[in-house]
Amino acid sequence: MAMTNELCADIGYMSLNHADEQLCGDHVEVVEQEDNSTVIVLADGLGSGVKASILSTLTSKIISTMIAAGLKLEDAVETIAATLPVCSVRGVAYSTFTIMRIVNNRRAEIIQYDNPKLILLRDGANFEYPVTELTIGDKKILRSELSLKENDVFIMMSDGVVHAGVGLTYNFGWKREDIISFMEVFFSVGFTAKTLTKILIDECDKLYAGQPGDDATVCTVRIRTREPMNLMIGPPSNRDDCKKMMALFFAKQGKHIVCGGTTSTIVSEYLKKPIRTNLVFSDPEIPPTAEIEGVDLVTEGVITINRVLEYAKNYLEDNTSYEQWSCKQDGASKIARMLFEEATDINFFVGRAVNPAHQNPNLPINFNIKMRLVDELAQCLGKMGKHIKVSYF
């Protein structure tokens, strides 16, 4: 999640492979640069399968590497236009692409070459952004530059999306206007970029009747306000550090989540507020949550976090668990919603005290499950584009 000032860019992408192909012929590359800019390239290689996959990967890697090295967008495009051959049979380039460069989360530069035209939803409706036509090499390129607004949603796609349903549901595929009307409905719900992408990809799959006739890729960028989130799990290894750990944790902006029985007891003593346990089991496998005034969510520790980690891994793959965690009321589902959907910056406060209940006697050395869980969860959240900081006590 690219960030500066109060806005940040939430980026999510997914692909459908051409039926019977192992590899996707489309490729998305996201590169965060040191100058507070982020480059996103969606490339679509001609045809499908291995050859297309190599072409789209090369295109996106070359473009993003050149721009990351400080080359102007136009120069990068000129290089790629000169490098990529044109197919002698069909007279079309071997790879098409859409490039979006977000600068300081204040403005965007967009370059489009032969991919379906990028859609911008602003204030809930389609926004016709300015487009200039350029010829670079012998290729017709569309260039745009615009200022960003909070809640802007940019949708980039490969032509497999607009071809969805050709000859099945629609005679000539799914028109851009149809996609716009379909996506406008979801604008005001506040879904993450990944969820918006999944909604659109699932619809494509439906239109293809589960047998995509082309690779279809969607990359959504949602401009949103930064949202810090703080999660504490486990007491400190030295009991004398409790006060320091609590003071640092509660000084942080944003919501506060406390996981673990001992940890919540320490928090309750620090805040001088009682723990009220909820007796409702929303999920028989997940221990019930509790309440402490001044804390946004209080849950059990290892079992709950382990479930959150399962959801996080699934989120990064095909996000099929979304139906479970997006609406259930157990501790793990609530944490998943807060970390995956609400948060942009996540601070973990991890106590290193060893819980005798978590040590497996079959292992030759004491293996602290909690550390591993937090470590893996932090990595997954980093892959989702969150800014992560882990502090140990």
C-alpha positions in Angstrom: 0.0 0.0 0.0 1.8 3.1 -1.2 1.6 6.0 1.2 2.5 9.5 1.9 0.5 12.4 3.4 -3.0 11.3 4.5 -3.8 9.3 1.3 -2.6 6.0 0.2 -3.1 3.6 -2.7 -4.7 0.3 -2.0 -3.8 -2.1 -4.9 -5.4 -5.5 -5.7 -5.1 -7.7 -8.8 -6.3 -11.1 -9.9 -6.3 -13.2 -13.1 -8.4 -15.9 -14.8 -6.3 -18.2 -16.9 -7.4 -19.2 -20.4 -9.3 -22.5 -20.1 -6.8 -25.5 -20.1 -3.8 -23.2 -19.7 -1.4 -23.6 -16.7 0.2 -20.2 -17.1 -1.5 -16.8 -17.4 -0.5 -14.7 -20.4 -1.1 -11.5 -18.5 1.2 -10.1 -15.8 0.9 -7.3 -13.2 4.0 -5.8 -11.7 3.9 -3.3 -8.8 7.1 -1.4 -7.9 7.3 1.1 -5.0 10.0 3.7 -5.6 12.0 5.7 -3.0 10.7 9.0 -4.3 7.2 8.2 -2.9 5.9 7.0 -6.2 4.4 3.6 -7.2 4.5 2.1 -10.6 1.9 -0.4 -11.7 2.1 -2.2 -15.0 -0.5 -4.6 -16.4 0.8 -6.3 -19.5 -1.1 -8.7 -21.8 1.0 -11.0 -24.0 -0.3 -12.0 -27.4 -2.3 -15.3 -27.3 -2.1 -17.5 -24.2 0.1 -20.0 -22.5 3.9 -20.0 -22.1 4.8 -17.6 -24.9 2.2 -15.0 -23.8 3.3 -15.4 -20.2 7.0 -14.8 -21.0 6.1 -11.7 -23.2 3.8 -10.1 -20.6 6.3 -10.8 -17.8 9.2 -9.3 -19.8 7.1 -6.3 -20.8 6.0 -5.5 -17.3 9.5 -6.2 -15.7 11.3 -4.1 -18.3 8.9 -1.1 -18.0 8.8 -1.1 -14.2 12.6 -1.6 -13.9 13.3 1.3 -16.2 10.8 3.6 -14.5 12.1 2.6 -11.1 15.6 3.5 -12.4 14.4 7.0 -13.0 13.6 6.9 -16.7 10.7 9.1 -17.8 7.5 7.2 -18.7 7.7 8.2 -22.3 11.3 7.0 -22.6 10.4 3.6 -21.0 7.5 3.2 -23.5 9.7 4.2 -26.4 12.3 1.5 -25.4 9.6 -1.1 -25.0 7.9 0.0 -28.3 11.2 -0.5 -30.1 12.0 -3.7 -28.4 8.7 -5.6 -28.6 8.2 -7.1 -32.1 4.9 -6.9 -34.0 3.4 -10.2 -35.0 3.9 -10.6 -38.8 0.7 -12.6 -39.2 -1.8 -10.5 -37.3 0.0 -7.1 -37.5 -0.4 -6.5 -33.7 2.2 -6.1 -31.0 3.2 -9.1 -29.0 2.3 -7.4 -25.8 -0.1 -4.6 -24.8 0.1 -2.7 -21.6 -1.3 -0.2 -19.2 1.0 1.8 -16.9 0.0 3.8 -13.9 2.4 5.8 -11.9 1.1 7.3 -8.6 3.2 10.2 -7.4 3.0 11.2 -3.7 -0.6 9.8 -3.7 -1.6 13.2 -5.1 -1.5 12.7 -8.9 -1.4 9.9 -11.4 0.2 9.5 -14.8 -1.3 6.8 -17.0 -0.1 5.4 -20.2 -2.2 3.0 -22.2 -1.2 0.9 -25.2 -3.9 -1.3 -26.8 -5.4 -2.6 -23.6 -9.1 -1.8 -22.8 -9.3 1.8 -21.7 -8.8 2.3 -17.9 -12.0 3.0 -16.0 -12.0 5.7 -13.3 -14.9 5.8 -10.8 -15.1 9.1 -8.9 -17.8 10.1 -6.5 -19.6 6.9 -7.4 -19.8 7.4 -11.1 -17.7 7.0 -14.3 -15.3 9.9 -14.7 -14.1 10.9 -18.1 -10.5 11.8 -17.5 -8.4 13.7 -20.1 -6.5 11.6 -22.7 -3.8 12.8 -25.1 -2.9 10.7 -28.1 0.8 10.2 -28.8 2.8 8.3 -31.3 5.9 6.7 -29.9 7.9 4.6 -32.4 5.0 3.6 -34.7 2.6 2.8 -31.8 -0.4 4.9 -30.8 -0.2 5.5 -27.1 -2.8 7.2 -24.8 -1.4 9.4 -22.1 -3.2 11.0 -19.1 -2.3 13.0 -16.1 -4.7 13.8 -13.3 -4.9 14.8 -9.6 -6.2 12.1 -7.2 -9.2 12.4 -4.9 -10.0 10.2 -1.9 -12.1 7.2 -2.9 -11.1 7.3 -6.5 -11.2 3.8 -8.0 -9.1 3.0 -11.0 -9.8 -0.3 -12.9 -7.2 -1.6 -15.3 -7.9 -4.7 -17.3 -6.7 -7.0 -20.1 -8.9 -7.6 -23.1 -10.0 -11.0 -21.7 -12.4 -9.0 -19.4 -14.2 -7.2 -22.3 -14.3 -10.4 -24.3 -16.1 -12.2 -21.5 -19.3 -13.8 -22.7 -18.6 -13.4 -26.4 -21.1 -15.7 -28.2 -22.5 -16.9 -24.9 -24.1 -14.1 -22.9 -23.3 -11.2 -25.3 -22.7 -11.2 -29.0 -19.7 -9.0 -28.9 -18.6 -9.5 -25.3 -19.0 -7.2 -22.3 -18.9 -3.6 -23.3 -17.0 -1.0 -21.3 -20.3 0.7 -20.4 -21.6 -2.6 -19.0 -18.5 -3.0 -16.8 -18.8 0.5 -15.6 -22.5 0.1 -14.6 -21.7 -3.2 -13.0 -18.9 -1.7 -10.9 -20.6 1.6 -10.0 -23.0 -0.5 -7.8 -20.2 -1.5 -5.5 -18.5 1.9 -5.3 -20.0 3.2 -2.1 -19.7 0.0 -0.1 -16.1 0.8 0.6 -14.7 -2.6 -0.5 -10.9 -3.0 -0.7 -9.2 -3.0 -4.1 -8.7 -6.8 -3.8 -12.4 -7.4 -3.1 -13.5 -5.1 -6.0 -11.1 -7.0 -8.3 -12.5 -10.4 -7.1 -16.1 -9.2 -7.7 -15.2 -8.2 -11.3 -13.2 -11.4 -12.0 -15.9 -13.7 -10.6 -18.4 -12.0 -12.9 -16.1 -12.6 -15.9 -15.8 -16.2 -15.0 -19.6 -16.4 -14.9 -19.9 -14.8 -18.3 -17.3 -17.3 -19.7 -19.4 -20.0 -18.0 -16.3 -21.2 -16.2 -14.3 -21.7 -19.4 -12.4 -18.5 -20.1 -11.7 -18.0 -23.8 -8.8 -15.7 -23.0 -6.7 -14.7 -20.0 -8.6 -12.1 -18.0 -6.8 -9.8 -15.5 -8.1 -7.0 -13.4 -6.0 -4.6 -11.3 -7.9 -2.1 -9.1 -6.3 0.9 -7.4 -8.4 2.6 -4.6 -7.2 5.9 -3.2 -8.0 5.9 0.5 -7.2 7.6 3.8 -4.5 6.0 6.0 -5.8 3.9 8.8 -3.4 2.8 11.6 -4.2 -0.4 13.6 -2.4 -1.8 16.6 -2.4 -5.4 17.8 -0.9 -6.7 21.0 -0.3 -10.4 21.7 1.5 -11.9 24.7 3.0 -10.5 27.9 6.6 -9.2 27.9 9.4 -11.6 28.8 10.3 -9.3 31.7 7.3 -8.5 33.8 8.8 -5.2 34.7 8.3 -4.1 31.1 4.5 -4.3 31.3 3.9 -0.6 31.9 6.3 0.5 29.2 4.7 -1.9 26.7 1.2 -0.7 27.6 2.1 3.0 27.5 3.6 2.6 24.0 0.7 0.6 22.7 -2.0 2.9 23.9 -0.1 6.0 22.8 -0.5 4.8 19.2 -3.1 6.4 16.9 -5.9 4.1 15.5 -7.7 1.1 16.8 -6.3 -1.3 19.4 -6.7 -5.1 19.4 -5.6 -7.2 22.3 -5.1 -11.0 21.9 -4.5 -13.6 24.6 -5.8 -14.2 28.2 -2.8 -13.1 30.2 -2.3 -10.1 27.9 -5.9 -8.9 28.4 -5.5 -9.3 32.2 -2.5 -7.0 32.1 -4.4 -4.5 29.9 -7.3 -4.6 32.3 -5.0 -3.9 35.3 -3.3 -1.1 33.3 -6.5 0.6 32.3 -8.2 -0.2 35.6 -11.2 -1.5 33.7 -12.8 -5.0 34.2 -12.8 -7.7 31.5 -16.3 -8.7 30.4 -16.3 -12.1 28.6 -18.9 -12.7 25.8 -20.6 -16.0 26.3 -21.7 -16.2 22.7 -19.7 -18.7 20.6 -20.1 -17.4 17.0 -17.8 -20.2 15.8 -17.4 -23.4 17.9 -13.7 -23.6 17.0 -12.8 -20.0 18.0 -12.8 -19.0 21.7 -15.3 -16.2 22.4 -14.2 -12.5 22.5 -14.2 -10.2 25.5 -14.6 -6.5 26.2 -12.4 -4.0 28.0 -13.4 -0.3 28.0 -10.8 1.6 25.9 -9.9 -1.4 23.7 -11.6 -2.0 20.3 -11.4 -5.8 20.3 -10.3 -8.4 22.9 -9.8 -12.0 21.8 -8.0 -15.2 22.8 -4.5 -15.6 21.5 -2.9 -18.4 19.5 -6.1 -20.3 18.2 -7.6 -17.0 17.0 -4.4 -15.7 15.4 -3.8 -19.0 13.7 -7.3 -18.8 12.1 -6.5 -15.2 11.0 -3.3 -16.4 9.4 -5.2 -19.1 7.5 -7.6 -16.4 6.2 -4.6 -14.2 5.2 -2.9 -17.0 3.2 -6.2 -17.7 1.5 -6.7 -13.9 0.8 -3.4 -13.8 -1.1 -4.4 -16.9 -3.2 -8.0 -16.9 -4.4 -9.8 -15.3 -1.4 -12.4 -18.1 -1.2 -12.7 -17.7 2.6 -14.0 -14.1 2.1 -17.6 -15.4 2.6 -16.7 -16.6 6.0 -14.6 -13.8 7.6 -16.4 -10.9 5.9 -19.6 -11.3 7.9 -19.0 -13.7 10.9 -18.8 -12.3 14.4 -16.1 -14.5 16.0 -12.8 -13.0 17.1 -10.8 -14.2 14.1 -13.2 -12.9 11.5 -13.3 -9.5 13.3 -9.5 -9.3 13.3 -9.4 -10.3 9.6 -11.8 -7.5 8.7 -9.9 -4.9 10.7 -6.4 -5.9 9.4 -7.3 -6.8 5.8 -10.0 -4.3 5.0 -9.7 -1.3 7.4 -6.0 -1.0 8.2 -3.2 0.5 6.0 -0.5 0.7 8.7 -0.3 -2.1 11.3 1.8 -2.1 14.5 2.4 -5.4 16.2 3.4 -5.4 19.9 4.6 -8.9 20.7 5.4 -10.1 24.2 8.2 -12.7 24.3 7.1 -14.4 27.5 6.9 -18.1 26.9 3.5 -19.7 27.5 4.1 -23.2 28.9 0.8 -24.3 27.1 2.3 -23.6 23.7 5.4 -25.7 23.9 5.4 -29.0 22.1 7.3 -31.6 24.1 8.0 -33.6 20.9 10.2 -30.9 19.6 13.9 -31.0 20.7 13.9 -27.3 21.4 11.2 -25.1 22.7 9.4 -23.7 19.7 7.4 -20.7 20.3 4.3 -20.9 18.2 3.2 -17.4 18.9 6.3 -15.9 17.4 6.0 -17.9 14.2 2.3 -17.0 13.8 3.0 -13.3 14.2 5.9 -13.5 11.9 4.0 -15.3 9.1 0.9 -13.0 9.6 3.1 -9.9 9.3 4.6 -11.3 6.1 1.2 -12.0 4.6 0.0 -8.5 5.5 3.1 -7.0 3.9 2.2 -8.9 0.7 -1.3 -7.3 0.9 0.5 -3.9 0.7 0.2 -3.0 4.4 3.0 -1.1 6.1 4.0 -3.3 9.0 6.1 -2.6 12.2 6.7 -5.4 14.7 8.1 -4.5 18.2 9.1 -7.2 20.6 9.1 -6.9 24.4 
